[in-house]
Amino acid sequence: MMQELVRKAEFARLAGVNGSTITRVARTVLKAAMVGDLIDKSHPDAVEYLDYRDVANTPPAATNLDPLYEKAVRYVLDGGRMSVRGLKISFGIGEPRASALLDVLRATGIAPPAEPKPKPKPVAAPEPKPPPEPKQPPKPRGWAAKKINDRAAEAEKEPVKIPDDMTTFYDMKLLEIVELFGTDNRFETWLNAVQKIEGINEKRLKNATTEGKLVSRSLIQANVLDNIDGVFTRMLTDGAQTISNRAHAIANSGGSAGDVRKVVDDLLMSFIKPAKVKMKRGLQNA
């Protein structure tokens, strides 16, 4: 392909920026298009930069989303700086337009809402120390110990009524639990059995997850249900307010029902599309 060499000043005129901007980007994004002190405007990097500047120089429509909205969504999702200054520098636009664009990104949930200044944390009073636990009585010896052992041997022969809810044991003392099972050996045997059963169940669930038969509840909650809930919430709050304001403005300016319908479609899609992107990325990265 034949080169189309132009001076930096001419290229700046085509891009709609000042000469210092072209001098700066000539060392970065336009480096491959430089031929000495001239710029090959037919080079792919130069063509892409001019196309980008056409979008940046296009003012937002009166009843539609800003032409930069889609690029701003990608910019934020790729880790771009979510501030008016960040949008100004990245897209070469003025502060009012950058501020309006950031408001739309926040309303659609792409950018988080502005954080209020943190309030000073109140100093909590120190918690009172718990009373000391009563001392356990000494273990019985001699005849008393023999009597307890005989009673425990009799208990070994009787079936133990174990409650279905494990939390029943939480408020019981160890002595009460041992008395329930008859001996500490029976209690230890039961605990080992429960541990083995839980281990088998855990391995079954792990195998089912590896084979793709199970999906983590937290994965679906974090990447699907929370996103859907967030979209509905924003559509019924910020979205409803924005749609009503736009529809009222179109009606006052003599717009048709079709104009209102197009604005509503665009705004609803601005809520749904980013949520779909977030859900897809979250499930792919899981």
N, C-alpha and C positions, 0 to 999 in steps of 0.2 A: 504494500500500500504506500502511495506517495505521501511524503510528509507535508504538513501544512504548518510552516514555522511562522510564529508571530512573536512580537515583543511582549514583555510582561504587562506593559501598560495597556496594549490592545486586548490581551487576554483578560485583564482586570475589567475592562469595559464590557466585554462579552459576558462575564460572570456577574456583573453588577456589584463589584466590591472595589475597595481602594487598592492602590498598588502595594502597600505594605502587607496586606493580607496575602496577595499572590507571592510576594517575596518570602513570606513565612511558609506557606504551603508548598512552595517549590522545593523546599528541603525535606518535605515529608510525603504527602499524598501525591504530589506531582513530580516526584524525583525521577521516576522512570520516563516521564514525558519530556524532560529537559534535554535540549541539544545545545550545549554551551550556555549562553545567556538567553537563548530563545526557547519557546515552548511549542511542541508539536501538538496542535489542537486536534489532530485526527487520532492521536494516541488514545487507547481505551480509557486510561486513567483520566485524561483531560476531558474526554467526552462524558464520562460518569460524573466528574466534578461540575461541568456545566449543566447537566441534567439536574443534579442535586441543587444547584443554585437557582434553577428555574422554579423548583418546588418551594424553596425557602423564600423566594421573592414573590410567590403567589399569595395574595392576601386571603384570609379565610372568607368563605362565602357567607352571605347574610343569614341564611337559614340552614346551613349544613355544617358538618364538622370541619375543622381545620385540615387542609391538605397534608399537614405534617403529622396528623394524629397517628397514623399507622407506624411511621418511622419513630415517633416518640414512644409508642408502646414497645417496639423492639428495643429501643435505646434503654428504657427503664428495665425491661425484663433481662437484658444482657448485663445489668449491673451499672448502668449509667447514673450519674449524680442527679438525684431527684430534688432539684431546686431550680428557682428561676434563673440563677446565674449559670447553672449547668446547661439548661436548655438554650440560653442565649449564646453561650460559647459554642455548643455543639452544632446548632442549626443556624447561627448567624442572624438571629432575629432580635427585634426590640423587646424591651422589658414588658410592655403591656401585653404583647402577643404571647410571650413566654409565660407570663403569669396566668393568662386565660387558658393556655394549653395545659398548664400544671393543674388548674382547677378541674378541668375535664378529666384528667388522668386520676385525680383524687376521687372525683365523683363516681367514676367507673370502677374504682377499687384497684387500679394498676399501681398507683403511687399511694402510700399510706397517708392518712390525714396528718395535718401539721400537729406536732406534739406540743401540748401546753407546757409552760415552764413548770418544772417540778416544785412542789411545795415542800418546805422544810419538814422533815420527819419529826414527829413528836417523840420526845424522850420517854421510853417506856419505864415504868417503875419496876424495880427488880422483883422477880417472882419469889414468893415466900418459900423457904426450904421445907420439903416434906418432913413430916414427923418420922423419927426413927422407927424402923420395923421392930416389932416385939421379938424377943429372943425365943428361939425354938426350945422346947423342953428337951432334956437329955434323953437319949435312946434308952429304952428299958433293957435291963440285964437280968440274968438268972431266971427265976421262976416266971417273971413277967414276960421276958423275951420268949420263953418256951410256950407260954400260953398264946402269945400273938402268932408264933410260927404254926402252932396247931390249928388256930383259927384260919390262918392263911392257907394251910394244906386242905382244909375243908372247902375253902372258897375256890380252890383250883378245880374242884369237881363241878362247880355250879357255872352255868352260862352267864356271860357278862352282857348286860343290856347297855349297848353303846348308843348314845344319841346320834341322830342323823346329821345334826348341825355341829360341825367341829367347833364353832364359836362358843358352844356351851362350856368348853374347857377353859376359855380365856379367864373367866372370873373365879375359877376354882383353885384352891391351894393344892400343892403337890400331894399332901397327906390325904386330901379328899379324893384326888384322882386314884391314888394307890388303893384306898379303901374301896373305890368303885370297882376296880379290877381284881381286888383281892390281894395281889402281891405286886411288887414292883417288877418282877420278871414277866408277869402277864402283860403289864402295861408296856414294857419294852418290846415284847414280841409283837404286840398290836401295832406299835409305832413303826417297827421295821416292815411289817406287812403293808401298812398304808404307804410307806415310802417307796416300796417296790412297785405297788400298783400305780402310784403317781408317776414313777419313772417310766413305766410301760406306756401310760397314756401320753406322756410328753413325747416319747419316741414316735408313737403313732401319729400325733399331730405334726411332728417335724417331718416325717416321711410324706404325709399327705400334702404338706406345704411344698416340699421339694418336687413332688410329682405334679404340682399345679392344681391339686384338687381343692386346696384351701387358699383363701386370700386373707391377709392380715386385716382385722377389723380397724386397727388404727390407720392402716394405709388407705382404706376406703374413706374413713372418717376425715382424714387430713386432706386428701387429694380430690375427693368427689363431694361428699356430703357438706363439708364446711364451705367449699367453693360455691355450691348451689345455694346454700343458705345465705352466704354473703351476697350473691347476685340478687336474690329475691329481696333481701333487706335494702340494698342500695337502690333497686328499681322502685321500691315502695316509698323511699324517702327522698334521696337526692334526685333520682330519676323522675319521680312524679312531679317534683318541684320544677325541674328543668323542662320537662315536656309541657307542663301547663304554661310556663313562661314563654316558651317558643311558640306554642299554639296561639296564645293571646297576642303575641307580637305579630304573627302572620295574619291573624284575623283583623287586627287594627290597620295593617298595611294593605288590606284588600286582597290577601292571598286566598287561594281556592282550597277546597277540602283535599285535593291531591297534594298541594304543597304541605299541608299539615301531615298528611299520611306519610310522605317521604321523610319529613323531619322525625316523626315518631319511629319509623322503621330504622333510620340511621342511629337514633339515640338508643333504641333497644338493642340493636346489634353491637353498639359500643359497650354495652354491659355484658352481653352474652359471649361475644367473640374472645375477649381477653380471658374470661373464665374458662372457656374451652381450651385455650392455649395452656393455661396454668395446669388444668387437670391432665392434659395429654403429657406435658413435660414431667409432672409429678409422678405419673404412673410409669413413664418410660425410664425415669431415673431411679425408681424404687428397686 
